[in-house]
Amino acid sequence: SPFDTVLIRNLLTNLPNNIESSITEEGPEHILSDLLMDKLDCGILMDNYGYKVNFSKKKLKAITIHKDQMVIGVGKQLFNKMGKDFLLANLQDLPVIYYNNEESSYLKDSFLASLDPKLKFSYVDRTTSYEQMQLLVSLGKAISFYPQELITKLSNPTEQITYILPKDYQNKKFQFKLIYKKDNHNPALAKLIKQVTQK
């Protein structure tokens, strides 16, 4: 995702120049299957948002590379209309959208699991581009969820989106994790892991 890209760029630019890398964009389920089939050396996945994945059960190892908190993005006009007492409960009629380049329910399931059971959103679905997601949110036609720290590195002032933590959506902390197969002995991966663990 665009958020993972910020993390990947930081990791790869700090590796020695003689290490070559190739990068692929896949849905979470695809990343996990490619890791298990030795098609990828490592991947970055979001975890502990709504539910926790037991990576060790899948013979994978996970290292936290970034901790963040989820906030809700809403068009500025819609936000201004709602006033200071901004509640997620008042937006249940709006679609919740998220970006994923592949068919995947991982982010949808995570978002729904993170909610208070009283909150019921009837439509939660993916968009096929980040730009489409940002356009729909800025126009007030949908809302979305974003990593609070990473969105500050990606947000564009012309998008007219307010990122807020509603009073009825507290403590939605999660992590981005570097995932790899326990028996992968690629020396380049070892250098990447060393860089992450020495932070």
VEXDREN-2710 file (C-alpha; in Angstrom, 1 decimal):
% VEXDREN-2710
k/r/px/py/pz
1/SER/0.0/0.0/0.0
2/PRO/1.1/3.6/-0.1
3/PHE/1.7/3.4/3.6
4/ASP/3.9/0.3/3.3
5/THR/5.9/2.2/0.7
6/VAL/7.1/4.8/3.2
7/LEU/8.4/2.0/5.4
8/ILE/9.9/0.0/2.5
9/ARG/11.7/3.0/1.1
10/ASN/13.3/3.7/4.5
11/LEU/14.4/0.1/4.9
12/LEU/15.9/-0.4/1.4
13/THR/17.7/2.9/1.1
14/ASN/19.7/2.0/4.2
15/LEU/20.9/-1.3/2.8
16/PRO/24.4/-1.6/1.3
17/ASN/24.5/-0.5/-2.4
18/ASN/25.6/-4.0/-3.6
19/ILE/22.2/-5.5/-2.6
20/GLU/19.6/-5.6/-5.3
21/SER/16.0/-5.8/-4.6
22/SER/12.7/-6.3/-6.5
23/ILE/9.4/-5.1/-5.1
24/THR/6.0/-6.5/-5.7
25/GLU/2.6/-5.2/-4.7
26/GLU/0.2/-7.9/-3.5
27/GLY/-2.8/-8.4/-1.2
28/PRO/-2.1/-9.7/2.3
29/GLU/-3.3/-13.2/1.5
30/HIS/-1.1/-13.3/-1.6
31/ILE/2.0/-12.1/0.3
32/LEU/1.5/-14.9/2.9
33/SER/1.2/-17.6/0.3
34/ASP/4.2/-16.3/-1.7
35/LEU/6.3/-16.3/1.4
36/LEU/5.3/-19.9/2.2
37/MET/6.1/-21.0/-1.4
38/ASP/9.5/-19.2/-1.3
39/LYS/8.5/-16.7/-4.1
40/LEU/9.2/-13.8/-1.7
41/ASP/12.0/-13.3/0.9
42/CYS/9.9/-11.0/3.0
43/GLY/6.7/-8.9/3.1
44/ILE/5.2/-6.1/5.1
45/LEU/1.8/-6.7/6.7
46/MET/-0.5/-4.8/9.1
47/ASP/-1.3/-6.7/12.3
48/ASN/-3.2/-6.3/15.6
49/TYR/-5.8/-4.1/14.0
50/GLY/-9.0/-5.8/15.1
51/TYR/-7.4/-9.2/15.3
52/LYS/-3.9/-10.7/15.6
53/VAL/-2.4/-13.1/13.1
54/ASN/-0.5/-16.1/14.5
55/PHE/2.5/-16.0/12.2
56/SER/4.5/-18.6/14.1
57/LYS/1.7/-21.1/13.4
58/LYS/2.3/-20.5/9.7
59/LYS/6.0/-21.1/10.1
60/LEU/6.7/-17.4/9.6
61/LYS/8.5/-14.9/11.8
62/ALA/7.3/-11.4/12.3
63/ILE/9.2/-8.3/13.5
64/THR/7.4/-5.0/14.3
65/ILE/8.9/-2.2/12.1
66/HIS/6.3/0.5/12.8
67/LYS/3.7/1.2/15.5
68/ASP/0.8/3.5/14.7
69/GLN/-2.8/4.3/15.4
70/MET/-5.7/4.2/13.0
71/VAL/-7.7/7.5/12.4
72/ILE/-10.7/8.1/10.2
73/GLY/-10.5/10.3/7.1
74/VAL/-13.5/12.4/6.2
75/GLY/-14.1/15.1/3.7
76/LYS/-13.5/18.6/5.2
77/GLN/-17.0/19.9/4.2
78/LEU/-18.7/16.9/5.8
79/PHE/-16.5/17.3/8.9
80/ASN/-17.3/21.0/9.2
81/LYS/-21.1/20.2/8.9
82/MET/-20.9/17.6/11.7
83/GLY/-19.2/20.1/14.1
84/LYS/-17.0/19.4/17.1
85/ASP/-18.8/16.3/18.5
86/PHE/-17.6/14.1/15.7
87/LEU/-18.8/10.5/16.1
88/LEU/-18.2/7.5/14.0
89/ALA/-21.8/6.4/14.9
90/ASN/-23.1/9.4/12.9
91/LEU/-21.4/8.1/9.7
92/GLN/-22.8/4.6/9.6
93/ASP/-24.8/5.3/6.5
94/LEU/-21.7/6.2/4.5
95/PRO/-19.6/3.6/2.7
96/VAL/-16.3/2.7/4.3
97/ILE/-13.6/2.2/1.6
98/TYR/-10.0/1.1/1.6
99/TYR/-7.4/0.6/-1.1
100/ASN/-6.0/-2.8/-2.0
101/ASN/-4.7/-3.7/-5.5
102/GLU/-6.1/-7.2/-5.3
103/GLU/-9.3/-8.9/-4.1
104/SER/-8.8/-9.2/-0.4
105/SER/-11.0/-9.0/2.7
106/TYR/-8.1/-8.7/5.1
107/LEU/-8.4/-4.9/5.7
108/LYS/-12.2/-5.1/5.7
109/ASP/-12.2/-7.8/8.3
110/SER/-9.6/-5.9/10.4
111/PHE/-11.7/-2.7/10.4
112/LEU/-14.9/-4.4/11.3
113/ALA/-13.2/-6.4/14.1
114/SER/-11.8/-3.1/15.5
115/LEU/-15.3/-1.5/15.9
116/ASP/-17.5/-1.3/19.0
117/PRO/-20.1/-4.0/18.3
118/LYS/-22.8/-1.3/18.5
119/LEU/-21.4/0.3/15.3
120/LYS/-22.8/-1.3/12.1
121/PHE/-21.5/-0.2/8.7
122/SER/-23.5/-1.8/5.9
123/TYR/-20.9/-1.2/3.2
124/VAL/-17.2/-1.8/3.6
125/ASP/-15.3/-2.4/0.4
126/ARG/-12.1/-1.8/-1.5
127/THR/-11.3/0.6/-4.2
128/THR/-8.9/-0.3/-7.0
129/SER/-6.7/2.8/-6.7
130/TYR/-5.5/5.0/-3.8
131/GLU/-6.4/8.1/-5.9
132/GLN/-10.0/7.0/-6.2
133/MET/-10.2/6.4/-2.5
134/GLN/-8.9/9.9/-1.7
135/LEU/-11.3/11.5/-4.2
136/LEU/-14.4/9.8/-2.8
137/VAL/-13.4/10.6/0.8
138/SER/-12.6/14.2/0.0
139/LEU/-16.0/14.6/-1.7
140/GLY/-17.8/13.3/1.4
141/LYS/-19.1/10.3/-0.5
142/ALA/-17.2/7.8/1.7
143/ILE/-14.9/7.6/4.7
144/SER/-11.8/5.5/5.2
145/PHE/-9.2/4.5/7.9
146/TYR/-5.6/5.6/7.8
147/PRO/-2.4/5.1/9.9
148/GLN/-2.1/8.4/11.8
149/GLU/1.6/8.9/11.5
150/LEU/2.1/7.6/8.0
151/ILE/-0.8/9.6/6.5
152/THR/1.0/12.8/7.5
153/LYS/3.9/11.8/5.1
154/LEU/1.4/11.1/2.3
155/SER/-1.4/13.6/2.6
156/ASN/-1.9/16.3/0.1
157/PRO/-3.5/19.6/1.2
158/THR/-5.6/19.8/-2.0
159/GLU/-7.4/16.5/-1.1
160/GLN/-9.6/18.4/1.5
161/ILE/-9.6/15.5/4.0
162/THR/-9.6/15.8/7.8
163/TYR/-8.0/12.9/9.6
164/ILE/-9.5/12.5/13.1
165/LEU/-9.8/10.1/16.0
166/PRO/-13.6/10.1/16.8
167/LYS/-14.6/9.9/20.4
168/ASP/-16.3/6.6/19.9
169/TYR/-13.2/5.1/18.2
170/GLN/-10.4/5.0/20.7
171/ASN/-7.1/3.2/21.1
172/LYS/-7.0/1.5/17.7
173/LYS/-3.3/0.9/17.8
174/PHE/-1.6/-1.6/15.4
175/GLN/1.7/-2.5/13.9
176/PHE/3.3/-3.0/10.5
177/LYS/5.4/-6.1/10.6
178/LEU/8.2/-7.5/8.5
179/ILE/7.2/-11.1/7.8
180/TYR/9.6/-13.8/6.6
181/LYS/10.0/-17.6/6.6
182/LYS/12.0/-18.9/9.6
183/ASP/14.3/-21.1/7.5
184/ASN/15.1/-18.4/4.9
185/HIS/18.9/-17.8/5.0
186/ASN/19.2/-15.2/2.3
187/PRO/22.2/-13.0/3.4
188/ALA/20.5/-9.9/2.1
189/LEU/17.4/-10.7/4.2
190/ALA/19.7/-11.2/7.2
191/LYS/21.1/-7.6/6.7
192/LEU/17.5/-6.2/6.4
193/ILE/16.5/-8.0/9.7
194/LYS/19.6/-6.8/11.4
195/GLN/18.8/-3.2/10.4
196/VAL/15.3/-3.5/11.7
197/THR/16.2/-5.1/15.0
198/GLN/19.0/-2.6/15.8
199/LYS/16.7/0.4/15.6
END
